[in-house]
Amino acid sequence: RGADVRHRDSARRALDFLLAMQYPSGGFPQVHPARSGASYSNEVTFNDDAMVRVLVVFDRARKLEPPLDQDVFTAEQRDELAGSIARGVDYILKAQIVQDGVQTVWCAQHDPVSYAPKGARSYELPSKSGKESAGVVAFLMTQPQTPEVKAAVEAALAWYRSDSVQVRDTAYVSRPSGNTDDGYDPIQPRAGSTMWYRFYDLTANVGFFSGRLPTDDPPGTGKKYDIMEIEAERRYGYEWGGSYGNKLLTYGASVGY
């Protein structure tokens, strides 16, 4: 039917767009075409699972999983997917942050050429990301378990399990909507719960928080290790922690990790 063909052709154009935005190194930026200047949107983006979501779509299309089966994509497009996924996996492996000679996890953004962790907005500093890394590891566990992939997954899961990374008997509880109490601490004791910080120092397993820079408009307080020391606007306007590792560790155990 005519409408079906239009929908199919739209999907094909979308896939071509995604294939075209991949860097030669294998990473995917936040936007395409690239923005002029030194914009963080040109960095390889794990933030909000951006790159992982693209690779998952590619993987499902390559495997002809519904609704991406039949003739949704052309044979020529599907032929490109395996190489694109392989380049994406290669980028992920090379970008894994090494701390004291040990593989750990990933930042929310990385340089497309050097693989170095990069910051984004003024309060999103280069870091080891407790949130975004969970999606990266989960994706790697769905791919062929080469020695390199397996080593990367094992190292990342070991990081999530580390006593120095986990914050036990603690939960991140966002300030309820309508609550204007600036003394509210979203990091709260909760028996049996485990929290991971959103950001950890690159050279240590220490969680941190970051306000806007003092030179921003509105100004902020910069990097702090106590959430109550950053300005209220950022303290309650951003997610600084969560149970990020719970589902990941459960899934890892279910598939032999």
HUZIWO-V484151 format. One record per helix or strand of 2 or more residues. SS is the DSSP state (2 for helix, 1 for strand). FROM is the first residue (numbers start at 1). TO is the last residue. If there is no record, write none. Layout:
ss = [SS & SS]
from = [FROM & FROM]
to = [TO & TO]
//
This chain:
ss = [2 & 1 & 2 & 1 & 2 & 2 & 1 & 1 & 1 & 1 & 1 & 2 & 2 & 1 & 1 & 1 & 1 & 1 & 2 & 2 & 1 & 2]
from = [2 & 28 & 40 & 44 & 47 & 75 & 98 & 102 & 109 & 117 & 128 & 132 & 147 & 167 & 187 & 199 & 209 & 223 & 227 & 232 & 241 & 244]
to = [21 & 29 & 42 & 45 & 62 & 95 & 99 & 103 & 110 & 118 & 129 & 140 & 161 & 172 & 197 & 200 & 210 & 224 & 229 & 235 & 242 & 254]
//
